[in-house]
């Protein structure tokens, strides 16, 4: 009997050791104590917002991608008061992760359903474009590899470029799969906005302005700096008048943080400024007076902390691809009638009302209830 007991204990210990070793090298997937579970679909989403019922089966890989992305964001403790904390259980973490993941999927598939209605779903061409964009990003990293890097890395340039890229993605708290997911979601969002709010450019032209600026800063009282800055702004002015692009001229002469491209509202507030910057009234009115595509004369003024500047401004119009895009500036201009507004724009409300109608009328249910129960905080990798 003792021998049998020892054998059972030894066998159990061996199994536990194998499982612990396996957990260190787990491939992406869903796991139980006995190993990896084969699963194709995890949820079934059914929506009917008045234009017919549509059902979408959510692949487990897609669900897992979001679940894993949210995992590091779930806290281990809850602060009840300044001096009181409560340890979060794995069950609580699982509930939160499922809620985050399924709320996000609900929004994503609402966009998919609207896109299906209007006939602009994700295409094979979109997928090929993602692949080519990804390859271009890897090539950018590859072009920066030095001979010193090659000495310290065992592998090809392509492998090292991929390694550098993965490190940047990791630092951003993302994964390759999540970046691809966002890529397609941004495409769908842009197309849905275009379908629901086709007049967005006209709206933007009523409320916002767009310009680029050659900006050369110098220290007040430093005659040599001022002379050099004046000389450069005159060269910049002549080159612009001679047909050079403002991007080339900015790249050649700009000095100081205020050179570049900006959007501002009718009150002179810079869109998506982290420091709530605004233009002075004189500059605001000068830009408004310039015709689209035209340049200002050389402008000058006082900067901050004992600086001054020379500048040339080109007023620009609005690119529709930008306006429907996902940049901070585009999102802010789409959502609000002016910087700091407490109410949303009419354009955003039209878009959001339709999206919410789909989200509110979407039923979420497990594709297989038994498999869905296996999805837990420590079972998805």
C-alpha positions in Angstrom: 0.0 0.0 0.0 2.8 2.3 0.9 4.5 1.6 -2.5 1.3 2.4 -4.3 1.0 5.7 -2.4 4.6 6.6 -3.2 4.0 5.8 -6.9 0.9 8.0 -7.0 2.7 10.8 -5.3 5.6 10.5 -7.7 3.3 10.4 -10.7 1.4 13.5 -9.4 4.6 15.3 -8.8 5.8 14.5 -12.3 2.6 15.8 -13.8 2.7 19.0 -11.8 6.3 19.5 -12.9 5.4 19.0 -16.5 2.5 21.4 -16.2 4.7 24.1 -14.6 7.3 23.7 -17.3 4.6 23.8 -20.0 3.2 27.0 -18.5 6.5 28.8 -19.1 6.3 28.1 -22.9 2.6 28.3 -23.5 1.4 29.2 -27.0 -1.4 31.7 -27.3 -4.7 30.0 -26.4 -7.1 28.8 -23.8 -5.8 26.3 -21.1 -7.1 24.1 -18.4 -5.2 22.0 -15.9 -4.9 19.2 -18.5 -3.7 21.4 -21.4 -4.6 23.6 -24.3 -8.3 23.6 -25.4 -9.1 23.7 -29.1 -11.7 26.4 -29.7 -12.7 28.2 -32.9 -15.5 30.5 -31.8 -16.2 31.9 -28.3 -19.2 34.3 -28.7 -22.3 34.7 -30.8 -23.4 38.3 -31.3 -26.8 39.0 -32.7 -28.0 42.5 -33.6 -31.2 44.0 -35.0 -31.4 47.8 -35.1 -34.4 47.9 -37.4 -32.7 46.8 -40.6 -32.8 43.0 -40.2 -31.2 40.5 -37.9 -27.5 39.9 -38.3 -25.4 37.3 -36.4 -21.7 37.3 -36.0 -19.6 34.4 -34.6 -16.5 35.9 -32.8 -13.3 33.9 -33.3 -11.6 33.0 -30.1 -8.3 34.5 -31.4 -10.0 37.8 -31.7 -11.5 37.5 -28.2 -8.2 36.4 -26.8 -6.3 39.3 -28.4 -8.4 41.8 -26.4 -8.6 39.8 -23.2 -4.8 39.5 -23.1 -4.4 43.3 -24.0 -6.6 44.2 -21.0 -5.0 41.7 -18.5 -2.1 44.0 -17.4 -4.6 46.9 -16.9 -6.6 45.0 -14.2 -5.4 46.1 -10.7 -4.5 43.6 -8.0 -6.1 45.8 -5.3 -9.1 48.1 -4.9 -8.6 51.3 -2.9 -11.7 51.6 -0.6 -10.3 54.5 1.4 -6.9 56.2 1.6 -5.8 53.6 4.2 -7.9 50.6 3.2 -7.3 48.3 0.3 -9.0 45.1 -0.8 -7.2 42.3 -2.7 -9.0 41.5 -6.0 -9.7 37.8 -6.5 -9.1 36.0 -9.8 -12.8 35.6 -10.2 -13.3 39.4 -9.9 -10.5 40.0 -12.4 -12.1 37.5 -14.8 -15.4 39.3 -14.6 -13.8 42.7 -15.3 -11.8 41.3 -18.2 -14.8 39.7 -19.8 -16.7 42.9 -19.4 -14.0 45.0 -21.0 -13.5 42.6 -23.8 -17.1 42.1 -24.6 -18.0 45.8 -24.4 -15.2 46.4 -26.9 -16.4 43.6 -29.2 -19.9 44.9 -29.0 -18.8 48.3 -30.3 -16.6 46.7 -33.0 -19.3 44.4 -34.3 -21.8 47.3 -34.2 -19.4 49.1 -36.6 -19.1 45.9 -38.7 -23.0 45.6 -38.9 -23.3 49.3 -40.0 -20.5 48.7 -42.5 -22.4 45.7 -43.8 -25.5 47.7 -44.2 -23.8 50.4 -46.3 -21.6 47.9 -48.2 -18.1 48.9 -47.1 -16.9 46.0 -44.9 -13.2 45.1 -44.5 -11.8 43.8 -47.8 -8.9 41.6 -48.9 -7.4 44.8 -50.2 -7.5 46.3 -46.7 -5.8 43.3 -45.3 -3.1 43.4 -48.0 -2.6 47.1 -47.2 -2.1 46.3 -43.5 0.6 43.8 -44.5 2.4 46.3 -46.7 2.2 49.0 -44.0 3.6 46.5 -41.5 6.4 45.6 -43.9 7.2 49.3 -44.4 7.5 49.8 -40.6 9.9 46.9 -40.4 11.9 48.4 -43.2 12.2 51.7 -41.3 13.7 49.9 -38.3 15.9 47.9 -40.7 17.3 51.1 -42.2 18.5 52.3 -38.8 20.6 49.2 -38.0 24.2 50.1 -37.5 27.3 48.0 -37.9 27.6 47.9 -34.1 24.1 46.5 -33.8 25.0 43.7 -36.2 28.0 42.8 -34.1 25.8 42.5 -31.0 22.8 40.7 -32.5 22.9 37.1 -33.7 20.5 37.0 -36.6 19.6 38.7 -39.9 18.8 42.3 -40.3 15.2 41.4 -40.8 15.1 39.5 -37.5 16.8 42.3 -35.7 14.4 44.9 -37.2 11.4 42.8 -36.1 13.0 42.5 -32.6 13.3 46.3 -32.3 9.8 46.8 -33.6 8.4 44.3 -31.0 10.2 46.1 -28.2 8.5 49.4 -29.2 5.1 47.7 -29.3 5.8 46.1 -25.9 6.8 49.5 -24.5 3.4 50.9 -25.7 1.7 48.1 -23.8 0.3 46.6 -27.0 0.7 43.5 -29.1 1.0 43.0 -32.9 -2.5 41.5 -32.8 -4.0 44.5 -31.0 -2.4 46.9 -33.4 -3.9 45.0 -36.3 -7.3 45.0 -34.6 -7.1 48.8 -34.1 -6.1 49.2 -37.8 -9.3 47.5 -39.0 -11.4 49.2 -36.4 -10.1 52.6 -37.5 -11.0 51.8 -41.1 -14.5 50.8 -40.1 -15.0 53.9 -37.9 -13.8 56.2 -40.7 -16.2 54.6 -43.2 -19.1 54.7 -40.9 -18.5 58.4 -40.1 -18.3 59.1 -43.8 -21.6 57.3 -44.5 -23.5 59.0 -41.6 -21.9 62.5 -41.7 -21.0 63.2 -45.3 -20.9 67.0 -44.7 -18.1 66.9 -42.1 -15.8 69.1 -44.1 -18.3 71.9 -44.4 -18.9 71.7 -40.6 -15.1 71.8 -39.9 -14.7 74.9 -42.2 -17.3 76.7 -40.1 -15.7 76.0 -36.8 -12.0 75.4 -37.2 -8.9 76.6 -39.1 -5.8 74.8 -40.3 -2.3 76.1 -40.8 1.4 75.3 -41.1 4.0 77.6 -39.8 7.7 78.4 -40.4 8.8 79.5 -37.0 12.3 80.7 -36.0 12.8 81.5 -32.4 15.7 83.4 -30.9 16.8 84.9 -27.5 15.8 88.5 -27.0 18.8 90.7 -26.6 21.1 88.4 -28.4 21.9 90.4 -31.5 23.8 87.6 -33.3 20.9 85.2 -32.8 18.3 87.8 -34.0 20.4 88.6 -37.1 20.7 84.9 -38.0 17.0 84.4 -37.4 16.1 87.4 -39.6 18.4 86.2 -42.3 16.8 82.7 -42.2 13.2 83.9 -42.3 14.0 86.0 -45.3 15.5 83.0 -47.1 12.4 81.0 -46.1 10.1 83.7 -47.5 12.0 83.8 -50.8 11.9 80.0 -51.1 8.2 79.9 -50.5 7.5 82.6 -53.0 9.7 80.6 -55.4 7.4 77.6 -55.2 9.1 75.5 -52.5 6.7 73.4 -50.3 6.2 74.7 -46.8 7.1 71.2 -45.5 10.5 71.4 -47.0 11.0 75.0 -45.8 9.9 74.1 -42.2 12.3 71.1 -42.2 15.1 73.4 -43.2 14.6 76.4 -41.0 12.2 75.8 -38.1 13.6 76.4 -34.6 11.4 76.2 -31.5 8.4 74.2 -30.5 5.8 76.3 -32.3 6.9 75.4 -35.8 4.8 72.8 -37.6 1.1 72.1 -38.3 -1.8 73.2 -36.2 -5.6 73.4 -36.0 -7.5 76.0 -34.0 -11.1 76.9 -33.3 -13.0 80.1 -34.0 -11.7 81.5 -30.6 -8.1 80.8 -31.3 -7.7 77.8 -29.1 -5.2 75.1 -30.4 -7.0 71.8 -31.0 -5.8 68.8 -28.9 -3.2 71.0 -27.0 -2.0 69.2 -23.9 -1.2 72.6 -22.3 -4.4 74.4 -23.5 -2.4 76.7 -25.8 -4.1 79.4 -27.8 -3.1 81.9 -30.5 -3.1 85.7 -29.8 -5.9 87.7 -31.3 -3.6 89.4 -33.8 -2.3 86.1 -35.1 -5.7 84.5 -35.2 -7.2 87.3 -37.3 -4.1 87.4 -39.6 -4.6 83.7 -40.4 -8.3 84.0 -40.9 -7.6 86.8 -43.4 -5.4 84.6 -45.6 -7.0 82.8 -48.4 -6.8 79.0 -48.4 -3.3 78.0 -49.7 -1.9 81.5 -49.3 1.0 82.7 -47.2 1.2 85.5 -44.7 3.9 88.2 -44.7 6.7 87.7 -42.2 5.3 88.0 -38.7 7.2 88.7 -35.5 6.5 88.8 -31.8 7.5 87.9 -28.3 7.7 84.2 -27.3 8.0 82.8 -23.8 10.9 83.0 -21.2 12.8 85.8 -22.9 12.4 84.7 -26.5 11.1 86.3 -29.6 10.3 84.9 -33.1 9.8 85.4 -36.8 7.2 83.3 -38.5 5.4 82.7 -41.9 2.0 81.1 -41.9 0.3 79.2 -44.7 -3.4 78.7 -44.3 -4.6 75.3 -45.4 -7.9 73.6 -46.0 -9.2 70.3 -44.6 -8.4 66.8 -46.0 -11.4 64.5 -45.7 -9.2 61.4 -44.9 -7.8 63.4 -42.0 -11.2 64.6 -40.8 -12.6 61.1 -40.6 -9.5 59.7 -39.1 -8.4 58.7 -35.6 -5.8 61.4 -34.7 -6.3 63.4 -31.5 -7.0 66.5 -33.5 -9.5 64.8 -35.9 -11.3 63.2 -33.0 -11.6 66.5 -31.0 -12.9 68.4 -34.1 -15.4 65.7 -34.9 -16.7 65.5 -31.3 -16.9 69.1 -30.2 -18.1 72.4 -31.8 -15.1 74.2 -30.3 -12.2 73.5 -27.9 -13.4 72.9 -24.4 -17.1 72.7 -25.3 -19.4 71.0 -22.8 -21.7 69.6 -25.4 -21.0 67.4 -28.4 -21.2 68.5 -32.0 -24.3 67.7 -34.2 -22.0 65.5 -36.4 -20.9 63.4 -33.4 -24.4 63.1 -32.1 -25.7 61.7 -35.4 -22.9 59.2 -35.5 -23.1 58.2 -31.9 -26.9 57.8 -31.9 -26.7 55.3 -34.7 -23.8 53.4 -33.1 -25.5 53.3 -29.7 -28.7 52.0 -31.3 -26.7 49.0 -32.7 -24.8 48.5 -29.4 -28.0 48.6 -27.3 -29.7 46.1 -29.6 -26.9 43.6 -29.7 -27.4 40.3 -27.8 -24.2 38.6 -26.6 -24.2 34.9 -25.8 -21.5 32.1 -25.5 -21.0 30.1 -28.7 -20.4 27.1 -26.4 -21.4 27.7 -22.7 -19.0 25.0 -21.4 -16.0 26.5 -23.2 -16.9 30.0 -22.2 -16.8 29.0 -18.5 -13.2 28.0 -19.0 -12.2 31.5 -19.9 -10.6 32.9 -16.7 -8.0 35.4 -15.7 -5.2 32.7 -15.5 -6.5 30.4 -18.3 -6.0 32.7 -21.3 -2.5 33.3 -22.7 
